[in-house]
Amino acid sequence: MREKALVTKLKDNNIAVVEVKRSTACESCGACSVGKDKLIVSAEVINTVGAQVGDEVDVEMEFSGVLGASFIMYGTMFASVMAGCILGFYGLSKLIPLNENLLGFITGAVFLGIDFLVIKALDKKGTFGEKFKIRIID
């Protein structure tokens, strides 16, 4: 997926901060930001062309990276919510004297929070690799 961006800051190790004005195709992806209200998104990108502050550049993320990021964000979170709800409703409700619907909701929310924190920690650690990184290509 290719978008136009403006370089706003340079960091160490060939990393640039860019502002991307989201197009219609970009806003439906959701890989970089949640919500349709935000028209300009800031992102850290790999500066492969030596762009300078103020340059207008093209940025791109591989399509397989977009699909992979979508699966990591939405697929794993859906699975964790479902696992938490099922565990709370069918398993823990026999051990904890609470309404099974409420317990399923609580455990689903807890599992979702844990999944989010794990994804965030893995992302900071760099586990997901280069295919999920946005690059300046022109």
ABEGO torsion letter per residue (X at the ends): XBBBBBBABBBBGGBBBBBBBBBAAAAAAGAABBEAABABBBBBBBBAAGBBBGBBBBBBBBAAAAAAAAAAAAAAAAAAAAAAAAAAAAAAAAABBBBAAAAAAAAAAAAAAAAAAAAAAAAAAGAAEAAABBBBAX
